Every structure is written in structure tokens, then in C-alpha cells.
Amino acid sequence: QAQLVESGGGLVQAGGSLRLSCAASGSIFTIYAMAWYRQAPGKQRELVATITRGGNTNYADSVKGRFTISRDNVKRTVSLQMNSLKPDDTAVYYCNQIGTGSWGQGTQVTVSS
């Protein structure tokens, strides 16, 4: 299993931007698809975006056009660029290596109105 460490969360005003990063170690990074999930208080964890090992991406409808997932297979990182943030984007964001059960510890994103 990989060890995943997220960074880049914080407090931002509505309309602002943040960039989350997830650093992976301990497994062959390039063969796995990666994902970002989020969990808001009192809600279930939801899928935000995925990226295949070849770079194909998919997004939840709620973030399409605002968020961009990317990966750097040399640096073993996956990133989530979040623009035009809304208060509804407030959540703990988690990095996941699809199919391996590996999760990061999460990073808090808070968007103020």
C-alpha cells in the first residue's frame, strides 16, 4: 500500500482558489489511477475527481469547470487545482489511490462567504 500525504488546504474567501497536493510513496505510483474525495460535516464522503494512469480525468458535476486534477508521475504527486470556490466546497479533502485502499489523512478546505 502507498502512503499518501495531502497538503495545501486552508481558509479562502468565496471566489478564491486553492491548490491541493498529494505525495505518494511506498508503491508503484504510475500504475494506479488516483482520486480526490471530500467529506463535509454531517455528510458522506463523495468523489470529486479521478485521473487514470494515462491522464484521463473525470469530475463530479458540482466541480466541473472549476476544479482540475493532474498528476506528475516523476514526482509521484497528484494535485487538485480549485478555482471559483464556493462555501459548499468546504470539506476535508482526501487523496485516494484507486483499488489499493490507500488514503491520505485529509486536508481541511474552508470557503467563507
One Martini backbone bead per residue (centre of mass of N, CA, C, O) as a GRO file, in nm:
protein
  113
    1GLN     BB    1   0.099   0.034   0.017
    2ALA     BB    2   0.042   0.359   0.016
    3GLN     BB    3   0.163   0.676   0.101
    4LEU     BB    4  -0.043   0.960   0.185
    5VAL     BB    5   0.008   1.326   0.142
    6GLU     BB    6  -0.149   1.612   0.221
    7SER     BB    7  -0.180   1.952   0.081
    8GLY     BB    8  -0.315   2.306   0.078
    9GLY     BB    9  -0.498   2.387   0.272
   10GLY     BB   10  -0.770   2.622   0.381
   11LEU     BB   11  -0.854   2.965   0.385
   12VAL     BB   12  -1.122   3.104   0.178
   13GLN     BB   13  -1.278   3.294  -0.034
   14ALA     BB   14  -1.512   3.342  -0.229
   15GLY     BB   15  -1.360   3.286  -0.555
   16GLY     BB   16  -1.123   3.140  -0.490
   17SER     BB   17  -0.802   2.964  -0.447
   18LEU     BB   18  -0.670   2.622  -0.460
   19ARG     BB   19  -0.393   2.385  -0.395
   20LEU     BB   20  -0.367   2.045  -0.403
   21SER     BB   21  -0.159   1.787  -0.256
   22CYS     BB   22  -0.017   1.451  -0.333
   23ALA     BB   23   0.201   1.229  -0.176
   24ALA     BB   24   0.376   0.936  -0.286
   25SER     BB   25   0.454   0.618  -0.124
   26GLY     BB   26   0.539   0.260  -0.148
   27SER     BB   27   0.469   0.252  -0.462
   28ILE     BB   28   0.352   0.214  -0.783
   29PHE     BB   29   0.226   0.494  -0.912
   30THR     BB   30   0.174   0.461  -1.235
   31ILE     BB   31  -0.057   0.215  -1.219
   32TYR     BB   32  -0.251   0.422  -1.080
   33ALA     BB   33  -0.527   0.552  -1.000
   34MET     BB   34  -0.666   0.869  -0.897
   35ALA     BB   35  -0.814   1.053  -0.611
   36TRP     BB   36  -1.070   1.282  -0.503
   37TYR     BB   37  -1.211   1.358  -0.193
   38ARG     BB   38  -1.502   1.451   0.016
   39GLN     BB   39  -1.598   1.583   0.358
   40ALA     BB   40  -1.864   1.696   0.510
   41PRO     BB   41  -2.042   1.787   0.759
   42GLY     BB   42  -2.276   1.526   0.785
   43LYS     BB   43  -2.145   1.378   0.539
   44GLN     BB   44  -2.060   1.203   0.282
   45ARG     BB   45  -1.834   1.074   0.098
   46GLU     BB   46  -1.704   1.226  -0.207
   47LEU     BB   47  -1.651   1.239  -0.536
   48VAL     BB   48  -1.452   1.459  -0.738
   49ALA     BB   49  -1.186   1.311  -0.875
   50THR     BB   50  -1.016   1.163  -1.162
   51ILE     BB   51  -0.708   0.973  -1.260
   52THR     BB   52  -0.536   0.816  -1.475
   53ARG     BB   53  -0.237   0.690  -1.576
   54GLY     BB   54  -0.292   0.854  -1.865
   55GLY     BB   55  -0.482   1.129  -1.781
   56ASN     BB   56  -0.767   1.072  -1.739
   57THR     BB   57  -1.069   1.254  -1.663
   58ASN     BB   58  -1.298   1.313  -1.376
   59TYR     BB   59  -1.613   1.470  -1.265
   60ALA     BB   60  -1.804   1.626  -1.073
   61ASP     BB   61  -2.060   1.831  -1.136
   62SER     BB   62  -1.994   2.045  -0.901
   63VAL     BB   63  -1.676   2.095  -1.041
   64LYS     BB   64  -1.710   2.156  -1.318
   65GLY     BB   65  -1.488   2.409  -1.442
   66ARG     BB   66  -1.311   2.447  -1.152
   67PHE     BB   67  -1.162   2.175  -1.150
   68THR     BB   68  -0.819   2.024  -1.146
   69ILE     BB   69  -0.666   1.730  -1.236
   70SER     BB   70  -0.331   1.601  -1.160
   71ARG     BB   71  -0.011   1.451  -1.269
   72ASP     BB   72   0.323   1.334  -1.142
   73ASN     BB   73   0.519   1.060  -1.205
   74VAL     BB   74   0.794   1.159  -1.104
   75LYS     BB   75   0.692   1.298  -0.823
   76ARG     BB   76   0.440   1.150  -0.707
   77THR     BB   77   0.180   1.335  -0.786
   78VAL     BB   78  -0.136   1.487  -0.689
   79SER     BB   79  -0.367   1.735  -0.807
   80LEU     BB   80  -0.587   2.022  -0.699
   81GLN     BB   81  -0.746   2.264  -0.876
   82MET     BB   82  -0.922   2.542  -0.718
   83ASN     BB   83  -1.185   2.731  -0.843
   84SER     BB   84  -1.438   2.915  -0.763
   85LEU     BB   85  -1.511   2.908  -0.473
   86LYS     BB   86  -1.738   2.762  -0.238
   87PRO     BB   87  -1.894   2.697   0.051
   88ASP     BB   88  -1.971   2.398  -0.051
   89ASP     BB   89  -1.651   2.313  -0.053
   90THR     BB   90  -1.651   2.253   0.231
   91ALA     BB   91  -1.387   2.032   0.347
   92VAL     BB   92  -1.245   1.725   0.353
   93TYR     BB   93  -0.958   1.624   0.173
   94TYR     BB   94  -0.890   1.326  -0.024
   95CYS     BB   95  -0.659   1.087  -0.101
   96ASN     BB   96  -0.661   0.824  -0.364
   97GLN     BB   97  -0.583   0.488  -0.437
   98ILE     BB   98  -0.707   0.303  -0.668
   99GLY     BB   99  -0.757  -0.031  -0.539
  100THR     BB  100  -0.579  -0.016  -0.240
  101GLY     BB  101  -0.682   0.160   0.020
  102SER     BB  102  -0.544   0.434  -0.006
  103TRP     BB  103  -0.505   0.705   0.233
  104GLY     BB  104  -0.521   0.999   0.349
  105GLN     BB  105  -0.565   1.237   0.617
  106GLY     BB  106  -0.625   1.511   0.517
  107THR     BB  107  -0.764   1.839   0.411
  108GLN     BB  108  -0.864   2.153   0.492
  109VAL     BB  109  -1.151   2.326   0.349
  110THR     BB  110  -1.237   2.680   0.365
  111VAL     BB  111  -1.531   2.869   0.267
  112SER     BB  112  -1.609   3.196   0.262
  113SER     BB  113  -1.877   3.445   0.223
   0.00000   0.00000   0.00000
